[in-house]
Amino acid sequence: MLTLSEISKAYGGKVLFNEATLQLNREDRIGLVGPNGAGKSTLFGIILGEESADSGKVMKERNVKFGYLPQESAPIGDETVLELATAISPEFTQLRKLIMAWDSDHHVDVSHLEEIHDDAHNRFHELGGYLLDAKAKQILHGLGFKESAFEKKARELSGGWVMRAHLARLLVLEPDLLLLDEPTNHLDLEALLWFQDYLKFYAGGIIVISHDREFLNHIVSGIVEIRQGKLNRYRGNYDDFLVQREAAEVQLLAAYKNQQKKIDQLQEFADRFRAKASKASQAQSKLKQIDRMEKIEAPTNDETKIGFSFPQPQRSGQKVITLENIHQAYGPNVVYSGMDFKAERGQRIVLVGPNGAGKSTLLKILAGVLVPQQGVRTLGHNVKAGYYSQYRVEMLDPQRSVLEEGLDTPSRVTEQFVRTLLGSFLFRGDDVFKKVDVLSGGEKSRLALVKLLLDPPNLLLMDEPTTHLDMASIDALVYALSQYEGTLIFISHDVYFIRALGNLVVHVNAGKLTHYAGDYQYYLDKTKAVSARAALTVGGTGMAGSAPKPAASAPRPQIDRKEQKRLEAQQRQARSGERKAAQQKVHELEKEIQKLEARQKELTAELEDPATYEKPGRAGQLNRELADNQHRLEVLTPEWEAAEGKLATME
């Protein structure tokens, strides 16, 4: 369907692509990844013909339709939401307006235009007609639009809802290849889940840029990474890509070291004997041998890795914050009626539950931004609360530069530290000299995060902190918060972020808080969730809604004492047998994991040995075995964790 052949592209002195090649077939589902500035959006522009490559060819099948959703600022006119969603072509849009005017009897005299009217109707039906309206309405519903919004002017909506309407148009159009640039940025959790499921059954091909690992894991069957000017393709989802890339890096590093050693040996020979007449020709031959080599580039990691200590907040008392008998309503909509909540020092609590359940309201009450209509909010000893959204609005001076804002902190940090941290959150090069008042909403959010990390409160309340961050920046935020010694309460739909940080879960629904004394996996196990993402929106304490109520107890039949003892003995034996079986399973899994880990060390050591590459095909064989070994470990480790958890419950 699409072939990119030896594409090269550079801006100024920066090379984005250097003879990069990619083949895409129908129904391929590709995640396009790479650090910020690697050229992901530029590649989309080259595919769409909006940008030209410096060299190389872009070859497309004839009559293939492409559909593109930009990250921001899709065009908008005077159309309604439904008209925008059905704008599959200028011809269809014009026919739809004409027929709607005729059919609505908008004082249009069509007595002398009956033949044209019939032709227009026939052509309208050929293009999909009213069936497209029904399809568009279904998709708009899935993306979160209420029916009352269908006839609203799209320009009256916020930018996020306009992007949803454009996304609906693409799904109605059903192009052969969807190119999606951060499509989940403007979706709430329920719309995201609907969209994720819709794409699973989409008939065409997909290339998606996304920082959402969970989203990529669910919809893609391959990853294309932009790295050092090349398009490197991997099979599987994002998690599979990470495993394969790590194995490939081990092999590349070993090959690079081996080649450098060979070059050094040849160069040393040439340097030693080039001035000696009897050896001069041999020395020259060695230099030519070096020139003829296809040089292996030194492996580098384009993603910024941070590895330094962040300032820590002042220590608080054990009891950090308490809410008692909280009542809060918005008009007739009662959110909380007699709600209680408490958090202690060092806890990292994630709030989950369906949209509109009251998670953000709870966070605002905890932050003191919203004063409840009834009830008491009590801060513990020496507690200072910080609310992420509040920081963005109140803590940034529009007349300062990004760097000046970063340096304006009571913490003792160097300019180099601040610039490194700003770089981790996408402020690189001359970006640090931008004035705050010209920053986008996303840039202000990232700068607010930097200021929080440079002077964190000891009670940190965050609502969707990963929005507008790429994967490297999310990793930077996770790294910083993993060092954070205060108390963290947050809302997020990023499952990776939740798993990395949350150690307690509070489920919010219908004014009720259900506490889970464990991390997110514990919550999933307890609620028997069918997916990690869906569990964030579930309405009750389980995936099927509210937890089932026990049936009314019936009168229990009388059992004599002897029979009761016999039954109890049978139960004890059964439990003992189950426990032994569980112990055996844990033992066997541990034994196999130990063997795999030992073999992994052996394989890595052999790959790092230059002698390995003197044996034809040996490096490839070792790399394949290493990848298989790693995959087996990835399968067995969660299996062992589940078996260990089950055994602990029995004991």
VOGU-3710 file (C-alpha; in Angstrom, 3 decimals, decimal comma):
1> mltlseiska> 0,000/0,000/0,000  2,823/2,425/0,865  6,599/2,253/0,401  9,193/4,762/1,572  12,459/4,088/-0,236  15,742/5,603/1,006  14,101/8,774/2,324  16,424/11,529/3,530  15,343/14,755/5,217  17,257/17,434/7,115
11> yggkvlfnea> 16,415/20,805/8,643  19,446/23,070/8,858  22,202/20,933/10,278  19,892/18,368/11,880  19,384/15,132/9,936  15,985/13,551/10,642  16,120/10,733/8,085  19,113/9,253/6,308  18,125/6,841/3,524  15,281/5,492/5,685
21> tlqlnredri> 13,083/2,736/4,254  9,647/1,463/5,273  7,075/-0,877/3,727  3,423/-0,708/4,859  0,784/-3,220/3,836  -2,988/-3,085/4,166  -4,204/-3,790/7,714  -0,757/-3,080/9,222  -1,152/-1,467/12,652  1,988/0,464/13,450
31> glvgpngagk> 2,994/2,548/16,457  5,480/5,264/15,447  7,804/6,079/18,349  10,886/8,171/19,014  11,921/11,088/21,231  10,480/14,549/20,780  11,986/16,148/17,662  12,955/12,816/16,085  10,738/13,522/13,051  7,477/11,635/13,702
41> stlfgiilge> 5,171/14,432/12,527  7,574/15,234/9,665  7,290/11,618/8,489  3,500/11,990/8,430  3,930/15,147/6,336  6,152/13,280/3,841  3,665/10,392/3,575  0,774/12,831/2,990  2,764/14,844/0,423  2,592/17,986/2,574
51> esadsgkvmk> 6,384/17,937/2,885  8,959/16,781/0,385  11,918/14,543/1,167  15,386/15,811/0,228  15,925/12,522/-1,597  14,281/9,121/-1,940  10,877/8,005/-3,157  7,354/7,719/-1,686  5,309/5,129/-3,602  1,586/4,625/-3,001
61> ernvkfgylp> -0,948/2,241/-4,489  -3,353/3,877/-6,899  -6,650/5,132/-5,389  -5,510/4,566/-1,794  -7,234/7,000/0,608  -5,294/8,451/3,545  -6,925/10,012/6,601  -4,912/12,272/8,912  -5,674/13,536/12,413  -3,158/16,205/13,481
71> qesapigdet> -2,182/16,639/17,114  -3,586/20,168/17,290  -5,459/22,823/15,282  -7,558/20,886/12,785  -9,376/23,311/10,411  -12,934/24,387/11,239  -15,586/26,359/9,360  -19,221/27,212/9,961  -20,530/23,627/9,948  -22,401/21,848/12,719
81> vlelataisp> -20,854/18,923/14,607  -22,871/16,428/12,539  -21,995/18,193/9,270  -18,321/18,093/10,199  -18,528/14,392/11,079  -20,138/13,595/7,697  -17,838/15,832/5,607  -16,281/12,898/3,778  -15,856/14,896/0,558  -16,729/18,392/-0,758
91> eftqlrklim> -19,281/16,807/-3,139  -21,072/14,919/-0,363  -21,112/18,024/1,861  -22,638/20,140/-0,905  -25,254/17,511/-1,799  -26,167/17,038/1,860  -26,777/20,778/2,358  -28,814/21,006/-0,839  -31,002/17,993/-0,046  -31,496/19,012/3,586
101> awdsdhhvdv> -32,703/22,409/2,332  -35,093/20,791/-0,158  -36,358/18,179/2,275  -36,868/20,745/5,031  -38,940/22,951/2,710  -36,812/25,998/3,360  -38,892/28,073/0,894  -36,917/26,708/-2,033  -38,856/26,642/-5,313  -37,907/23,273/-6,868
111> shleeihdda> -40,866/22,922/-9,282  -38,626/23,523/-12,298  -35,677/21,568/-10,789  -37,278/18,132/-10,261  -34,830/16,337/-12,563  -31,821/17,954/-10,857  -33,384/17,152/-7,483  -33,737/13,455/-8,427  -30,177/13,294/-9,776  -28,851/14,877/-6,591
121> hnrfhelggy> -30,782/12,382/-4,450  -29,438/9,450/-6,490  -25,854/10,673/-6,243  -26,307/11,398/-2,509  -27,424/7,791/-1,923  -24,531/6,460/-4,029  -22,125/8,225/-1,664  -23,749/6,783/1,442  -26,688/9,099/1,970  -28,572/9,021/5,243
131> lldakakqil> -26,750/5,840/6,297  -23,682/8,014/6,862  -25,710/10,244/9,184  -26,646/7,228/11,289  -23,057/5,990/11,293  -21,747/9,437/12,247  -24,203/9,731/15,123  -23,132/6,334/16,459  -19,456/7,321/16,303  -20,111/10,740/17,864
141> hglgfkesaf> -21,931/9,018/20,734  -18,953/6,705/21,208  -16,594/9,688/21,360  -18,667/11,300/24,105  -20,984/13,706/22,238  -24,551/14,071/23,486  -27,300/14,175/20,867  -28,062/17,786/21,797  -24,576/18,736/20,516  -25,044/17,321/16,991
151> ekkarelsgg> -26,609/20,500/15,580  -24,324/22,919/17,435  -21,823/24,934/15,442  -18,472/23,182/15,784  -16,665/26,525/16,206  -18,604/27,074/19,460  -16,903/24,034/21,025  -13,546/23,849/22,782  -10,489/22,744/20,804  -10,612/19,256/22,343
161> wvmrahlarl> -14,204/18,657/21,236  -13,444/19,989/17,745  -10,639/17,409/17,502  -13,122/14,692/18,547  -15,468/15,792/15,743  -12,590/15,588/13,234  -11,743/12,135/14,548  -15,390/11,119/14,033  -15,159/12,357/10,414  -12,134/10,144/9,783
171> lvlepdllll> -13,863/7,092/11,237  -16,956/7,785/9,090  -14,733/8,184/6,019  -12,913/4,872/6,720  -9,713/5,669/4,774  -7,403/2,836/3,728  -4,709/4,227/6,031  -5,309/6,210/9,222  -2,484/8,489/10,357  -3,168/9,543/13,949
181> deptnhldle> -0,973/12,014/15,842  -1,611/11,700/19,614  -5,328/10,875/19,138  -5,949/10,137/22,829  -4,910/13,607/24,088  -8,448/14,971/23,878  -10,370/11,870/24,989  -11,672/11,098/28,442  -11,368/7,534/29,696  -14,725/6,255/28,505
191> allwfqdylk> -14,279/7,735/25,011  -10,731/6,364/24,921  -11,956/2,848/25,742  -14,615/3,067/23,025  -12,061/4,347/20,496  -9,547/1,647/21,467  -12,136/-1,096/20,925  -13,276/0,487/17,638  -9,746/0,453/16,240  -9,347/-3,252/17,067
201> fyaggiivis> -11,872/-4,023/14,322  -10,926/-1,248/11,911  -10,626/-2,614/8,378  -7,787/-0,384/7,149  -4,183/0,234/8,120  -3,146/2,437/11,046  -0,029/4,442/11,879  -0,322/6,104/15,275  1,923/8,414/17,263  1,088/8,088/20,955
211> hdreflnhiv> 2,753/8,446/24,346  0,139/6,099/25,860  1,802/2,687/26,293  -1,462/0,963/27,225  -3,152/2,273/24,071  -0,267/1,070/21,871  -0,221/-2,327/23,577  -3,900/-2,819/22,738  -4,050/-1,730/19,104  -0,693/-2,157/17,336
221> sgiveirqgk> 0,961/-5,262/15,926  4,250/-3,554/15,129  6,429/-0,653/16,239  8,531/1,594/13,998  11,179/3,496/15,942  12,890/6,568/14,495  16,485/6,299/15,625  19,679/7,783/14,242  17,925/8,713/11,003  16,587/5,201/10,348
231> lnryrgnydd> 13,149/3,573/10,608  13,658/0,416/12,665  10,720/-1,997/12,644  9,818/-4,429/15,436  7,067/-7,024/15,679  4,473/-7,003/18,446  3,160/-4,263/20,727  5,073/-1,638/22,687  6,103/-3,985/25,510  7,403/-6,493/22,937
241> flvqreaaev> 9,356/-3,676/21,264  11,133/-2,774/24,508  12,314/-6,369/24,963  13,455/-6,732/21,342  15,210/-3,355/21,317  17,152/-4,220/24,453  18,329/-7,481/22,884  19,229/-5,678/19,636  21,211/-3,067/21,574  23,253/-5,782/23,276
251> qllaayknqq> 24,087/-7,298/19,884  24,838/-3,910/18,275  27,124/-2,848/21,108  29,056/-6,111/20,920  29,393/-5,793/17,116  30,507/-2,163/17,449  33,164/-3,026/20,038  34,399/-5,914/17,913  34,688/-3,723/14,821  36,469/-0,946/16,731
261> kkidqlqefa> 38,959/-3,478/18,056  39,589/-4,712/14,506  40,032/-1,132/13,228  42,473/-0,356/16,040  44,532/-3,456/15,153  44,647/-2,525/11,450  45,459/1,116/12,220  48,213/0,105/14,647  49,804/-2,105/11,953  49,609/0,700/9,394
271> drfrakaska> 51,071/3,283/11,773  53,929/0,965/12,742  55,011/-0,140/9,276  53,967/2,568/6,787  57,459/4,140/6,926  59,173/0,781/6,383  59,761/0,125/2,678  59,325/-3,651/2,928  55,990/-3,269/4,761  54,635/-0,056/3,208
281> sqaqsklkqi> 52,359/-1,841/0,721  50,908/-4,023/3,491  50,343/-0,948/5,669  48,525/0,767/2,805  46,437/-2,360/2,299  45,357/-2,253/5,955  44,251/1,376/5,601  42,209/0,505/2,495  40,672/-2,372/4,420  39,531/0,119/7,072
291> drmekieapt> 38,071/2,424/4,370  36,146/-0,464/2,765  34,489/-1,483/6,033  30,797/-0,654/6,431  31,129/1,246/9,676  28,835/0,341/12,566  27,616/3,505/14,272  28,190/3,752/18,002  24,893/2,805/19,691  23,326/5,781/21,416
301> ndetkigfsf> 20,101/6,222/23,292  18,223/9,234/21,975  15,929/9,361/25,006  17,108/11,635/27,766  17,914/9,660/30,897  17,967/11,496/34,190  19,870/10,208/37,151  20,184/12,811/39,869  18,569/13,586/43,212  15,642/15,984/43,446
311> pqpqrsgqkv> 14,982/18,417/46,317  12,791/16,846/49,012  9,970/18,511/50,984  10,002/19,114/54,727  8,830/16,050/56,693  5,173/16,132/57,754  3,408/14,438/60,626  2,111/10,875/60,257  -1,480/12,030/59,712  -1,345/14,185/56,601
321> itlenihqay> -4,958/15,086/55,776  -8,422/14,115/56,993  -11,873/14,791/55,548  -14,885/14,229/57,809  -18,592/14,160/56,929  -18,116/15,941/53,594  -21,243/17,068/51,732  -20,945/18,515/48,234  -23,538/19,011/45,500  -23,835/20,959/42,251
331> gpnvvysgmd> -27,470/21,975/42,152  -29,575/18,808/42,262  -26,496/16,643/41,515  -25,290/15,311/44,879  -21,629/14,259/44,637  -20,878/13,477/48,292  -23,117/13,038/51,309  -21,228/12,285/54,520  -17,943/11,201/52,892  -14,807/10,535/54,977
341> fkaergqriv> -11,212/10,263/53,785  -7,727/10,222/55,283  -4,146/9,916/54,052  -0,904/9,265/55,916  2,704/10,229/55,295  4,394/8,474/52,373  1,221/7,029/50,836  0,775/7,212/47,065  -2,935/7,010/46,413  -4,505/6,786/42,953
351> lvgpngagks> -8,189/7,725/42,618  -10,116/5,601/40,103  -13,748/5,358/39,020  -16,096/6,349/36,191  -16,231/9,823/34,661  -18,361/12,182/36,715  -18,017/10,068/39,871  -16,364/12,895/41,806  -12,622/12,159/41,598  -11,626/15,699/40,573
361> tllkilagvl> -14,041/17,164/43,124  -12,388/15,071/45,846  -8,934/16,225/44,727  -10,031/19,891/44,792  -11,488/19,506/48,299  -8,243/17,884/49,455  -6,282/20,770/47,900  -8,471/23,398/49,584  -9,379/24,811/46,168  -13,015/23,839/46,707
371> vpqqgvrtlg> -14,608/24,459/50,129  -17,243/21,750/50,783  -20,785/22,792/51,627  -20,557/20,814/54,839  -17,824/18,892/56,663  -14,302/19,415/57,951  -10,930/19,366/56,171  -7,976/18,990/58,542  -4,309/19,230/57,563  -1,791/17,361/59,723
381> hnvkagyysq> 1,277/18,762/61,472  3,629/20,705/59,194  1,652/19,801/56,040  1,905/22,004/52,929  -0,425/21,006/50,075  0,269/21,653/46,403  -2,319/21,213/43,640  -0,930/20,720/40,135  -3,509/22,781/38,179  -3,257/25,550/40,759
391> yrvemldpqr> 0,496/25,763/40,152  0,039/26,321/36,449  -2,382/29,211/36,932  -0,815/30,977/39,900  2,899/30,205/39,931  4,004/31,302/36,448  5,036/34,884/35,676  4,128/35,597/32,023  6,966/38,125/31,660  9,721/35,696/32,671
401> svleegldtp> 11,544/33,253/30,435  11,263/29,496/30,918  14,761/29,383/32,402  14,057/32,300/34,768  10,949/30,506/36,027  12,963/27,342/36,593  15,684/29,199/38,498  13,117/30,948/40,696  13,068/28,315/43,440  14,084/28,348/47,123
411> srvteqfvrt> 15,910/25,045/46,599  19,684/25,108/46,246  20,105/23,918/42,667  22,526/24,846/39,907  21,575/26,304/36,524  22,884/23,117/34,921  20,506/21,047/37,071  17,554/23,279/36,112  18,435/23,188/32,399  18,788/19,401/32,502
421> llgsflfrgd> 15,399/19,077/34,159  13,835/21,495/31,650  15,350/19,394/28,862  13,729/16,275/30,299  10,392/18,052/29,935  11,008/19,086/26,303  12,468/22,586/26,843  15,694/22,252/24,900  18,141/24,663/23,287  16,705/28,136/22,751
431> dvfkkvdvls> 13,293/27,013/24,096  14,478/27,937/27,607  14,567/31,623/26,581  10,899/31,726/25,501  8,636/34,027/27,504  5,944/32,268/29,535  3,167/34,316/27,914  3,886/32,805/24,478  3,836/29,200/25,719  1,016/26,851/24,753
441> ggeksrlalv> -1,193/25,274/27,404  0,819/22,062/27,194  4,131/23,922/27,565  2,832/25,780/30,623  1,750/22,452/32,126  5,235/21,012/31,628  6,882/24,120/33,128  4,541/23,871/36,119  5,700/20,290/36,648  9,335/21,429/36,633
451> kllldppnll> 8,565/24,045/39,314  6,770/21,428/41,418  9,742/19,072/41,239  12,189/21,854/42,138  10,211/22,879/45,250  7,708/20,112/46,033  5,114/20,422/48,831  4,869/17,467/51,219  1,289/16,777/50,084  1,173/16,660/46,292
461> lmdeptthld> -2,221/16,480/44,535  -2,106/15,890/40,766  -4,888/15,641/38,172  -3,773/13,902/34,931  -0,120/15,039/35,160  1,048/13,058/32,093  -1,087/15,000/29,584  1,127/16,770/26,980  4,179/14,671/27,917  6,030/12,302/25,594
471> masidalvya> 7,262/8,927/26,844  10,704/10,187/27,835  9,136/13,003/29,867  6,708/10,592/31,529  9,713/8,459/32,492  11,392/11,592/33,891  8,290/12,388/35,957  8,055/8,801/37,213  11,740/8,909/38,163  11,292/12,170/40,088
481> lsqyegtlif> 8,133/11,049/41,909  9,670/7,676/42,770  12,235/9,641/44,818  9,580/11,911/46,329  9,348/11,428/50,109  6,038/13,219/50,662  2,439/12,070/50,203  1,026/11,795/46,683  -2,653/11,623/45,706  -3,360/11,605/41,962
491> ishdvyfira> -5,763/10,906/39,115  -4,449/9,442/35,860  -5,617/7,314/32,951  -2,019/6,312/32,131  -1,802/2,716/33,387  2,014/2,707/33,155  2,196/5,803/35,376  -0,293/4,310/37,860  1,547/0,997/38,083  4,891/2,773/38,548
501> lgnlvvhvna> 3,763/4,983/41,450  0,501/3,994/43,113  0,702/1,865/46,272  -2,922/2,334/47,343  -6,143/2,598/45,307  -9,342/4,440/46,227  -12,357/3,686/44,022  -14,793/6,607/43,756  -18,367/6,030/42,607  -21,816/7,430/43,443
511> gklthyagdy> -20,458/9,329/46,447  -18,863/6,230/47,980  -15,143/5,598/48,503  -13,839/2,018/48,483  -10,265/1,620/49,741  -7,929/-1,102/48,438  -4,908/-1,743/50,660  -2,570/-2,609/47,806  -1,223/-1,413/44,481  -3,036/-1,299/41,144
521> qyyldktkav> -2,494/-4,984/40,390  -4,018/-5,830/43,777  -7,032/-3,695/42,836  -7,349/-5,461/39,472  -7,182/-8,874/41,123  -9,779/-7,939/43,736  -12,221/-6,504/41,187  -11,542/-9,321/38,671  -10,989/-6,648/36,017  -10,968/-7,728/32,380
531> saraaltvgg> -8,437/-5,025/31,453  -6,170/-2,605/33,284  -7,581/0,402/31,395  -11,258/-0,538/31,730  -10,848/-0,935/35,506  -10,273/2,835/35,740  -13,846/3,555/34,607  -15,800/0,696/36,205  -18,912/1,915/38,009  -18,888/-0,484/40,943
541> tgmagsapkp> -16,334/-2,491/42,862  -16,129/-5,058/40,067  -16,085/-5,032/36,283  -19,751/-5,872/35,933  -20,968/-2,880/37,951  -21,879/-2,982/41,590  -20,799/-6,005/43,566  -23,547/-8,660/43,647  -25,581/-8,743/46,799  -25,679/-12,017/48,677
551> aasaprpqid> -28,918/-13,915/48,415  -31,167/-14,055/51,470  -29,998/-16,852/53,707  -32,191/-19,959/53,751  -32,645/-22,131/56,877  -29,578/-24,386/57,228  -30,269/-28,136/57,553  -29,149/-29,775/60,786  -25,968/-31,888/60,544  -24,973/-34,238/63,345
561> rkeqkrleaq> -21,642/-33,614/65,122  -19,902/-36,719/63,703  -20,783/-35,810/60,128  -19,678/-32,213/60,713  -16,248/-33,388/61,941  -15,880/-35,623/58,900  -16,681/-32,724/56,557  -14,259/-30,430/58,386  -11,488/-33,046/58,059  -12,160/-33,344/54,329
571> qrqarsgerk> -11,963/-29,575/53,974  -8,666/-29,439/55,880  -7,219/-32,169/53,649  -8,413/-30,362/50,535  -6,866/-27,072/51,711  -3,623/-28,857/52,586  -3,522/-30,459/49,132  -4,160/-27,120/47,426  -1,439/-25,471/49,514  1,093/-28,174/48,656
581> aaqqkvhele> 0,219/-27,900/44,963  0,638/-24,102/45,161  3,996/-24,488/46,951  5,172/-26,935/44,283  4,154/-24,563/41,495  5,985/-21,626/43,110  9,081/-23,814/43,605  9,065/-25,014/39,976  8,588/-21,478/38,613  11,374/-20,107/40,813
591> keiqklearq> 13,683/-22,886/39,650  12,940/-22,221/35,972  13,318/-18,424/36,375  16,705/-18,917/38,067  17,860/-21,106/35,174  16,679/-18,530/32,623  18,396/-15,667/34,469  21,642/-17,655/34,664  21,433/-18,462/30,949  20,740/-14,812/30,174
601> keltaeledp> 24,014/-13,831/31,872  25,885/-16,514/29,902  24,412/-15,333/26,578  25,163/-11,677/27,306  28,733/-12,486/28,280  29,283/-14,507/25,093  27,809/-11,727/22,941  30,220/-9,240/24,513  33,170/-11,514/23,723  34,843/-10,435/20,423
611> atyekpgrag> 35,758/-14,077/19,714  32,061/-14,830/19,198  32,020/-12,829/15,975  34,775/-14,913/14,450  32,337/-17,833/14,240  29,944/-17,328/11,304  26,289/-17,111/12,379  27,061/-17,534/16,084  26,088/-13,982/17,066  22,723/-14,274/15,340
621> qlnreladnq> 22,052/-17,615/17,005  22,915/-16,166/20,428  20,763/-13,097/19,857  17,749/-15,208/18,913  18,231/-17,377/21,978  18,580/-14,253/24,146  15,318/-12,821/22,776  13,511/-16,139/23,371  15,019/-16,325/26,848  13,862/-12,795/27,660
631> hrlevltpew> 10,373/-13,483/26,306  10,122/-16,612/28,466  11,143/-14,574/31,526  8,488/-11,969/30,686  5,872/-14,745/30,653  7,040/-16,603/33,762  7,635/-13,633/36,082  3,971/-12,492/36,334  2,946/-16,162/36,529  5,295/-16,607/39,511
641> eaaegklatm> 3,976/-13,392/41,128  0,392/-14,637/40,802  1,306/-18,072/42,198  3,230/-16,490/45,081  0,264/-14,216/45,854  -2,141/-17,153/45,825  0,136/-19,136/48,170  0,453/-16,170/50,544  -3,346/-15,941/50,698  -3,607/-19,671/51,538
651> e> -1,013/-19,374/54,269
//
